[in-house]
Amino acid sequence: MILIYILLLILFFLIISDLYIKNSPKSKLFLVPINYKIKRRDSLNELIINFKITNKSKTKETMVNNINFELDFFKRKGNEYCRNFKYQEEIYIYDKNKLKNLNNYWPTTIIKSNSELFVRVIYKFSNNDFRKKIKYLWLKVFWENYGHFGISKNKDCLLINLDGPKSSPQEVFEISLNNKYKAFAIKTDLLGCFDDPVNTVIEYCKGIVEKNDILIIGESPLAIMQNRYISPQNLEYSLFSKALCYFFHPTSSLATACGMQLLINRIGLTRITTALFVGFLFKLVGIKGMFYRLTGSESSLIDDISGTVTPYDKSIVMGPLNADLFCKEVSKYLNIDVAVVDVNDLGGVKVVASSNKTVNKILKRNLISNPAGNGDEKTPIVLIREKK
């Protein structure tokens, strides 16, 4: 009886803690990328980037009291950083096509509830060989929110491909899987939040797919295109996340306070703690993996920092949204089966979503060797084809 009282007391404490975490004051501002374009004007390479800051609060207005931008450059070959490029930066706020130049000084700006603020950043590069040397830009946005929650400092990062979207794959690698199936790994550019997931996959695969192919894409590349990655500094980790992360293997994405805090924010402290307890009991009788079954895809699809390709190796990547809908849309256009998968080099294969459930068994048998690789290969799209 005493044990039951203790368990009930712990459960009550967890529920109260969950309610506090869920309802504690916090900023509901989100930075959303819109588009970018490149122009040549007055012997300068001009890059125009548009994004918006949305306030999803129904009642509270919030201020953006400061915002700063920083650029990292990537050389055309490899992913090495390159610096010392001269450029001018101009920041604008715009509404109904009316631009207001802020003259490099960000005034404290109020964003009312359920409203948006549109921002444009223009970079002008004076280097004549700029486009020859640089392929990608990594735009870091450092911005502060101020309101009823206090002040929060945020960091968002956006990848910009100066070559623009590709209409064909860079390379296609044929890989023999077994006596019955082979794979075609499609090499892509670095993908980012400005790439539309459905259109990007279709463009890379047109002209390659054949009838009865099965197209797969990794869950992390899809999530990245959906802007489903976050800088660890945006997470306010707690004593709970610091304690719970110790229950996981050091290589797990939940073995850090930030990775665990992200899961707490998604599914709640009570569910995580209950799943840990039940998982421990099942492990005593030789049944593993119960924690991930009870917590769902949210826990198994989190990739902590270092878990993805550069430059996303400094971000935590979450699982993709609406993966089933993505599969159906691409499948309808290409007229083949499509799946989103989570595969690792240890032989683990998880089909996150598919347009046709009958292909799941085929994928689990044929993806053990992980033909897409683990990131550096830049082959997030793979076609599985039966040998003739």
N, C-alpha and C positions, 0 to 999 in steps of 0.2 A: 504493500500500500504506500509506503514511504517513497519507493522508487517511482510509482505512478505520479505522486504529487510533485516529485522533483522534475519528472519529464514534462508534466503539465506546466510547471513554473518556467522551465526553459522554453517551451513552446510559446507561452504568453510573452516572454521577454523577446523572443525572435519576431513575433508578430508586431509588437510595439516598435521594435527597431526598424522593421520593414516599413511600417507606416511613417515613421520619422524620416527615413531615407527618401521615401517616395514623395512626401509632402513638404520636406524642408525647402525653404526658399532657394531658388536657383534661376540662373539666366535661361531664357528660352529663345535666345538669338542663335541663328544658324547662318553660316556663310555658304551660299549656293553658287557654284560656277555656272555661267550662262554660255559664253562662247569667246573666241578670240580670232583675230585676223591679222595678217601681215601686209604692210604696204611699203612701197618704195617712194619716198617723197624728199625732194631737195637734197639728194645724195645721202639720205639717211635711211636706214632700215627702221621702219616704225612698226611696233607691236602694240596692238590694242586688245586689252583684256577686259571683259565685262563680267561682273558677278553681282549678286545681290545679298543683302543681309535681311533675313526675315525674322519677325517677332511672332512666335506661335502662341504667346500668352493671350488669353482671352480678356484679361482685365488689367494687366500691368504694362506700363510703358518702361522701356529700358534705354539707357544712354550708351552710345559708343564714344567713350571719352578720348580714345587714342587709337591710331592704327598706323602701322609701319610695314614696309615691304622690303624684302631682301631677295636677291637673285643668286642662284647657283647655276653654273654652266657645265654642260657635259660635252666632251670632245666627240667628234663624229664616230670614232672607232673606240669601242669599249665604253666604260662608264666612269671614266676619270673626270674629276673636277678640273675646270679650267677658269682662271680668273683674269683680272687686269683688262677687262673690256670696258671701254668708255661709253657711258650712256647717260641720257637725261631721263628723269622721271617726272611725269605729270599725273596728278590725281584729280578726278572729277566726281562730283555727285550729279546724277541726271534724273530728270523726271519729265515724262512726255516729250522726249527728244530735246529738252532744254538742258544744256551742259553748264555746270558751274565749276570753274577752275578754282581749286583750293589753294593754289600757289604754294604747294608743299607744306601746308600747315593744316592739320586736321582739327576743325572746331568740334567741341563736344556736341554731338548730334543725338537728338531724341528720336527713337523709333517707337511709335505708338503701338498699342496692342493690335494684333491681326493686321499688321501693315508691313511694308517692305521699303528698303532703302537701296537704290541702285548705284553702283560704284563702277567707275571706269578708270583703269590705270593705263597710261600710254608710256612706252619706252622707246626712245630714239637712240639708235646705235650709230656711231660715226665710223666704225671700223669697216673698211671696204671689203675685207675678206671675212667678215663676221659669219655670214651664212655658210661659207666653205668650211669653217672650223667647228661650228657649233650646230648640233642637231636638236638637243633638248634643253629646255630651261626648267628649272625647279623653283617656282615662285613660293616664297614663304611669307605668309601673312600673319603678323603679330598684332593682335587687337585686344582691347580691354572693354569689358562690359561693366556698367555701373548701374545699380538699382537697389530694389528692396532686399536683395540677397547679399549686398555688400559690393565687392569688386572681384571680378574674375579675369584672369589673363589667359588668353587662348592663342593657339597656333594652328593655322591651317596651311596645307601645302598643295600646290596644283602643278601637275606636269604639263608642259607645253611642247608639242612636237612641231618644230619649225618647218618640217617638210610637209606638214599637213597629213590628212588621213590617206592611207594606202588603198589602192584599188586592186592590188594583187599581192600575193605573198612574196617575201624576200627569197625564201628557199623552202623546199619541201624535202624532208628526209624520209626515205622508206625504211621501215624497221620490221623485220620478221618476228612475229610473236610466237608462233608454233606451226604445226603442220597444216592448220586450217585457216588461220587468220594472219594478216599483216597490218601494220599501222603506217599512216603517213602523218608525220609531225610537221605542222605548218609554222614556220618561223615568222614572227610578227615584229613590228616596232614595239617599243615600250608603250603599254596601254595606260590611259589615264582617265580622269573624270570628264574630260571633254569628248571622249569617244562614246558614241551611242552603242550600247552592247549589241543590240540586234543587227543594226546596219553594219557595224564593224565586222562581226563574225561572217555575215553574208558576203561582204565584199572580199574578205580573205579567202572564202571557199568557193566562190563562183568559178566555174570552169574546171574545178578539180574533183568535185563530188560526183560519184556515180550511183546508180540505182542500188539500193540495199546497203549503202554505207551507213555507218553509225558515227555521227559527229559528237565529240566530247570536248568540253572546255572545263578547265579547273575552276573550282569555286572561288579561289582568291582573285584571279584576274577578272572574273565577272563582278565580284564585290568591289574591286578597285574602280572599274568603269562606272559603277553605281555610286561612287564617292563614299563607300562604306569603309573608310579607314580613319583613324583618329590618332593624333599625337598624344603620347602618354601624359604630357603636362596639362592636358585639358581635363584629366580625370582627378577628382578630389578623393584619393583613396583614404580608407578609414582603418581603424583598429581591427575591424572584422576582416577586411581583405588581407591585412598583414598576417593575421592569425590563420585564416583558412587556407592560404596559399601553401602553407607548410605541409599540408596533407597530400600534396601532389608530387609526382616525380620531377626532378630538376629540369628535365627537358620539356615538360608540359607547358603549354601556353597559360595555364592557370597557376603556375608555380611562382608567379610574381604578383605583387600587390596590385599593380595596374591591370594586369590581365584578369585577376579575380574581381577587382572592383567593376570592371566593365560587365562581367557576368552578373554581379550583384545588381547593377543598375538595370539589367535586362530582365532577369527572372525573379529577383528577390532573395533575401537572406534566408528566409524560412525554407524555401524549396531547396536551396543549395545545402543547407545544414542537414535537412531531412534526408536528402539523397546521399550525402556523405555517410550518415549513420546506417542507412539501409544498405548502401554499397559495402560498407565494412562487414555487416552481418553476412551478406551473401558471399563475400570473399572468404569468410571463415569456412564456408562449405564448398569452396572451390569454384564459385561462379564470379567471373570478373566482368567489368564493364557496366555494372548496374547503375553506377552514378550517371554515366552519360546517357543511358536509356531514360532515366528519370528526369534529367535536366534538358533533354532534347537537343536539337541541332545547335542551339545557341552556344552550348559549352564546347562541343566538338569542332565547331567551325571557326573558333577564334584563333588567329595566328598572331602571336606576340611579336615584338620587335625582333629582328634578325630572321624571322620566319618567311620572308618574301624577298623578291628581287630588289636590288638597288633602284631607286632611292626610297622605296617603301619599307626598307629594312629598319627604318627608324620610326615606323608607325605600327599601330595595332590594327590588323585587318579583321573585320567582322564577316560573318557569313552573308551571302547575297540575299536580296529580297526578291520575292516573286519569281523564283527560279523555275517553277512549273510553267508560268506564263511565258517566260523567255524561251523555254524549250519548245513550246507549242508554236510560237511565232516564227522562230527560225525553221522549225520542221515544216511548217506550212509553206514557206517560201522555197526552201531547197528540196522539199518532197523526200526527205530522209528522216530517220530517227535521230533525235538530239538528246544529249544528257549533260548534266552538270555533275562533276565528280570531285571527290576529295581523295587523292592518291598520294602515298608517300613511298620513299625508297625502302621501307621496311616490309613492303608487301601488303600494306593496308589499303583497301579499296572500299570507298563508300559512295554509293550513288545518291546524290543529294536530291536530284529531280530528273525526270525523263519524260519525253513525249509519248513513250510506249513502254509500259512496265515489263513487257516480255523481253526487252533487251538487257534488263538489269543483270540477269544471270550470265549472259554472254560477256558483259563488261567486267564483272567481278572475276571471271576466269581469265580474261585476256589482258587485264591492266595491272596484274601483279608486278610485272617488270617495270612499271611506270614509264611508258614510252615518251611521255611529255617532259620528263625530267623534273627537277625540283626548283626551277626558276631561272638559273643562269643561261639555260639553253634558249630562252625566249621562244618556246614552242608551246604556248598555252592551249592551242587548238590541235586536235588530233582526229584523224579519220580512221576508223576501224573497218577493214574491208576483208571479205572472205576471199581466200585464194581460189583461183580458177584452175 
